[in-house]
């Protein structure tokens, strides 16, 4: 894989998320947050864009028992927060947003979220592998006709109507609360018994008069001909029921790498994973990757963290202007 240094020099400070940062990290789990530690500690202006602490595999884990230095029984979200806090002490900044598209052409790369545009001279993709491999019955047919993946984009169109949000993470509950500005009723379909989000968001959702929580509820089918009319759901241990709604916003999780926002700009393996060399460089100059988007390693937080650190070191060398990146021992 060939590399080239960006034309502009390395910047050491940052004022706002809209600035051009030295390193833009997409994903704030163990890989992304650890990359932020190494990047920021190297004096590089570092911005991490992430959907929320509980949007990744570690964040939704109830208990971590095998991460070095972390006592057994610590919730995964607490582990992620500790890594983030350490990165912030070195100057890294974290922004909560969902990136839907990216432009990797040129020396400055841009990521487009629902709340802003984020730019960096080097990009580390650490978006994890919580993407869904299969769609729900009715989903493909009704996309854009009541099926949405972005409440902040489409919520306005369902004023005064009942809608459903499928998911239980920070991202899902934040979007559900946003929908209360428009919808008459927001049904939160949580696959788990308890919401897998921050206590603050859980409290807000539980206290909102416009939100109805449906714990341990699986979304089985989206119904409607030309638009969404209802959803078929099943509560654990119960029979399927029909819930009339005008829209359904999907924030469900699976086990596939989350790379759809790359728009085909980075080559993928046959399994839909990102391919990197030994220094975690993708074939695109200035773009690196770490963590579960690679698919080749044992899916453990400690391994993802190590990969994030390696990717950050490689990004630092790239920004320093080396034509070829060499291991420390070369």
Helices and strands as residue ranges (DSSP letters): E 20-26, H 30-41, E 46-50, G 53-55, H 76-89, E 93-96, E 99-103, E 109-113, E 117-125, H 139-142, E 147-148, H 151-154, G 155-158, E 162-166, H 170-179, E 185-189, H 199-207, E 211-214, E 217-223, E 230-235, E 240-244, E 247-250, G 260-262, E 287-289, G 291-293, H 301-320
